[in-house]
Amino acid sequence: MADGMNDVRALRVAEIVQDFRDLQSMISQIDAHPTADEYDEEGFVVLRGCLAEGHAILTTPFSPSGTPDGDPEQEKSNLQYIIHDASTRRFIAHRIYLQATAAMRWINTRESILQGEQPTSAHSRALEDNDETMRAELASITDDRVFGNLHDNDIASGRWVDEDPDLSDLSV
């Protein structure tokens, strides 16, 4: 039986998709140019991985669950499916963004430590501390944290989240 909530569901789809687009836009603007010597340094490797994941999520095709035929129940089912798919994509994009920003902080701190010089033993301790800081930050980017951050932002924005999938229901 139709519940009259399809317009609300459609609005929720638009909100989630806009969040995803915003995240993808921010990820696509991340730019770093390591030298040949820096290419395999940990932060640059993490950043390349993030950018590749960001590209992969964009190229993953969406497969709708069915074609709407004017039936409100079929429309409800389709919208719920889209909410699930879009929520999963938004979650993955947010996790990628958090990881990429951690890598960018590592890059910026590394540049600040080196100040245009080649790394020497005088830089070793500061560079090791920078590596450890990034590793700790990456370890703190858990699925629970990412999910909670998105959910808290949705609630704070007054968004309808009644049919958003739980973390355990996301396809991550």
BELQUI-V724005 format. One record per residue. N is the residue number from 1. SS is DSSP state (hx for helix, st for strand, lp for the rest). PHI is phi in whole degrees, -180 to 180 (999 if undefined). D_CENTER is the distance of its C-alpha to the mean C-alpha in Angstrom with 1 decimal. Layout:
# BELQUI-V724005
((N	SS	PHI	D_CENTER) (N	SS	PHI	D_CENTER))
This chain:
# BELQUI-V724005
((1	lp	999	35.6) (2	lp	-64	33.6) (3	lp	-108	32.2) (4	lp	74	31.8) (5	lp	-105	28.1) (6	hx	-64	26.9) (7	hx	-66	26.6) (8	hx	-67	24.4) (9	hx	-62	22.2) (10	hx	-63	22.0) (11	hx	-64	21.0) (12	hx	-64	18.2) (13	hx	-58	17.0) (14	hx	-61	17.2) (15	hx	-64	15.3) (16	hx	-66	12.3) (17	hx	-64	12.5) (18	hx	-64	12.9) (19	hx	-59	9.8) (20	hx	-60	7.9) (21	hx	-62	10.4) (22	hx	-62	10.1) (23	hx	-63	6.5) (24	hx	-62	7.8) (25	hx	-63	10.9) (26	hx	-65	9.8) (27	hx	-64	8.3) (28	hx	-68	11.6) (29	lp	-86	13.7) (30	lp	-72	13.1) (31	lp	-143	16.4) (32	lp	-142	18.4) (33	lp	-127	21.7) (34	lp	-71	23.0) (35	lp	-74	26.6) (36	lp	-58	27.9) (37	lp	-69	28.7) (38	lp	-90	25.2) (39	lp	-50	23.3) (40	lp	-96	23.2) (41	lp	-68	22.5) (42	hx	-52	19.8) (43	hx	-65	17.3) (44	hx	-69	17.7) (45	hx	-64	17.3) (46	hx	-60	13.9) (47	hx	-63	12.8) (48	hx	-60	14.3) (49	hx	-62	12.6) (50	hx	-63	9.1) (51	hx	-65	10.6) (52	hx	-66	12.2) (53	hx	-65	9.3) (54	hx	-62	7.8) (55	hx	-67	11.4) (56	hx	-63	11.9) (57	hx	-68	9.6) (58	hx	-71	11.4) (59	hx	-91	14.7) (60	lp	-75	14.5) (61	lp	-70	17.2) (62	lp	-93	17.4) (63	lp	-118	20.6) (64	lp	-63	22.0) (65	lp	-79	24.0) (66	lp	172	27.2) (67	lp	-104	28.8) (68	lp	-66	29.8) (69	lp	-123	33.5) (70	lp	90	34.1) (71	lp	-80	34.1) (72	hx	-59	32.2) (73	hx	-69	31.4) (74	hx	-67	29.9) (75	hx	-63	27.9) (76	hx	-59	26.7) (77	hx	-61	25.7) (78	hx	-62	23.9) (79	hx	-64	21.9) (80	hx	-63	21.1) (81	hx	-63	19.8) (82	hx	-67	17.7) (83	hx	-59	16.3) (84	hx	-63	15.4) (85	hx	-63	13.9) (86	hx	-66	11.9) (87	hx	-65	10.7) (88	hx	-64	9.7) (89	hx	-64	7.8) (90	hx	-64	6.1) (91	hx	-59	5.5) (92	hx	-62	4.4) (93	hx	-64	2.2) (94	hx	-67	2.0) (95	hx	-62	3.6) (96	hx	-60	3.9) (97	hx	-61	4.5) (98	hx	-62	6.5) (99	hx	-67	8.1) (100	hx	-65	8.9) (101	hx	-69	10.5) (102	hx	-64	12.4) (103	hx	-65	13.7) (104	hx	-67	14.7) (105	hx	-63	16.5) (106	hx	-60	18.2) (107	hx	-62	19.3) (108	hx	-65	20.6) (109	hx	-67	22.4) (110	hx	-60	23.8) (111	hx	-62	25.2) (112	hx	-66	26.6) (113	hx	-67	28.3) (114	hx	-79	29.7) (115	lp	46	30.6) (116	lp	84	31.2) (117	lp	-90	33.2) (118	lp	-76	32.9) (119	lp	-64	31.9) (120	lp	-131	35.0) (121	lp	-63	36.1) (122	lp	-66	36.1) (123	lp	-93	32.3) (124	hx	-52	31.7) (125	hx	-63	31.3) (126	hx	-65	28.9) (127	hx	-68	26.8) (128	hx	-64	26.8) (129	hx	-61	25.8) (130	hx	-63	22.9) (131	hx	-59	21.8) (132	hx	-64	22.3) (133	hx	-62	20.3) (134	hx	-65	17.2) (135	hx	-59	17.8) (136	hx	-65	18.2) (137	hx	-65	15.1) (138	hx	-63	13.0) (139	hx	-65	15.1) (140	hx	-79	14.4) (141	lp	-88	10.6) (142	lp	-89	11.8) (143	hx	-60	10.7) (144	hx	-61	13.2) (145	hx	-65	11.9) (146	hx	-62	8.3) (147	hx	-61	10.3) (148	hx	-61	13.0) (149	hx	-62	11.2) (150	hx	-64	10.0) (151	hx	-63	13.5) (152	hx	-61	15.3) (153	hx	-64	14.1) (154	hx	-62	15.1) (155	hx	-63	18.4) (156	hx	-62	19.1) (157	lp	-87	18.7) (158	lp	74	21.2) (159	lp	-81	19.2) (160	lp	-80	20.7) (161	lp	-123	18.7) (162	lp	-57	21.7) (163	lp	-112	20.5) (164	lp	-67	16.8) (165	lp	-70	16.3) (166	lp	-73	16.4) (167	hx	-55	14.1) (168	hx	-67	16.9) (169	hx	-94	16.9) (170	lp	-72	13.4) (171	lp	-93	13.6) (172	lp	-114	11.4))
